[in-house]
Amino acid sequence: MQRVCFLARVRPDRLAEYRAAHREVWPEMTAALREAGWANYTIFLDDDGLVIGYLETDDFDVARQRMEQSGVNTSWQARMAPFFAGIGDQRPDEGFRQITEIFHLD
């Protein structure tokens, strides 16, 4: 099982909206994530806009490719794009900065 951590940044003026959107994630989106192999997926948000994401999957590259092919993911990323800072023309999921795991305690 591969454990994946990533960072992103939400614009400070959009924090409340970003939190609200994640209280009501579309059922089609959560189903697509599960079908693509995303498990134990968690998103943390700090008050300064720092986003920390964590998930477990058998193969992150394959899981990302499956999500890229999902129509619901395309719609979700378009909805989320205005919330993110520093991603340019990328979709939010393309702008995530993956962090390397260096220690794990079972």
C-alpha positions in Angstrom: 0.0 0.0 0.0 1.4 3.4 -1.0 0.8 6.3 1.4 0.6 9.7 -0.3 0.9 13.1 1.2 0.5 16.4 -0.8 0.4 20.1 -0.2 -1.5 22.9 -1.8 -2.7 26.4 -0.8 -6.2 27.8 -0.8 -6.6 31.6 -1.2 -7.2 33.1 2.3 -10.3 35.0 1.1 -11.9 31.7 0.0 -11.3 29.5 3.0 -14.9 29.5 4.2 -16.2 28.5 0.8 -13.6 25.8 0.4 -14.6 24.3 3.8 -18.3 24.5 2.8 -17.6 22.7 -0.5 -16.0 19.8 1.3 -18.9 19.4 3.7 -21.0 18.6 0.6 -18.7 16.6 -1.7 -20.7 15.2 -4.5 -21.5 11.5 -4.1 -20.4 10.9 -7.7 -17.0 12.3 -6.8 -16.5 10.2 -3.7 -17.6 7.1 -5.7 -15.1 8.0 -8.5 -12.3 8.3 -5.9 -13.1 5.0 -4.4 -13.4 3.3 -7.8 -10.0 4.8 -8.9 -8.3 3.3 -5.8 -8.2 6.2 -3.4 -8.6 5.0 0.2 -8.4 6.6 3.6 -8.4 10.0 1.8 -8.2 12.9 4.2 -7.8 16.6 3.6 -6.6 19.0 6.3 -6.9 22.8 6.0 -5.0 25.3 8.2 -6.4 28.8 8.8 -3.6 30.2 6.6 -4.8 28.2 3.6 -2.3 25.4 3.8 -3.9 22.2 2.5 -2.4 18.8 3.5 -3.9 15.8 1.8 -3.3 12.2 2.6 -4.4 9.0 0.9 -3.5 5.3 0.6 -3.6 3.5 -2.7 -1.9 0.5 -4.5 -0.4 2.8 -7.2 -0.8 6.5 -7.0 0.1 7.1 -10.7 -2.7 4.7 -11.8 -5.1 6.1 -9.3 -4.5 9.7 -10.6 -4.8 8.5 -14.2 -8.2 6.9 -13.4 -9.4 10.2 -11.9 -8.1 12.2 -14.8 -10.4 10.1 -17.1 -13.4 10.7 -14.8 -15.9 13.3 -16.1 -17.0 14.1 -12.5 -13.4 14.8 -11.6 -13.1 17.3 -14.5 -16.2 19.1 -13.2 -15.0 19.0 -9.6 -11.6 20.4 -10.4 -13.2 23.2 -12.4 -15.4 24.0 -9.4 -12.3 24.0 -7.0 -9.9 25.9 -9.2 -10.9 29.4 -8.1 -10.1 28.5 -4.5 -6.4 27.7 -5.1 -3.5 30.0 -5.1 -0.4 29.6 -7.2 -1.6 26.9 -9.6 -1.6 29.0 -12.8 -3.6 27.3 -15.5 -3.3 23.9 -13.9 -6.3 22.0 -12.4 -6.0 21.9 -8.6 -5.1 18.2 -8.6 -2.3 18.8 -11.1 -0.8 21.5 -8.8 -0.6 19.4 -5.7 3.0 19.1 -4.4 3.6 15.6 -3.4 5.7 15.1 -0.2 8.2 12.3 0.2 7.6 9.9 3.1 10.7 9.4 5.2 9.4 7.6 8.3 6.3 5.5 9.2 5.5 3.9 12.5 3.1 0.9 12.2 
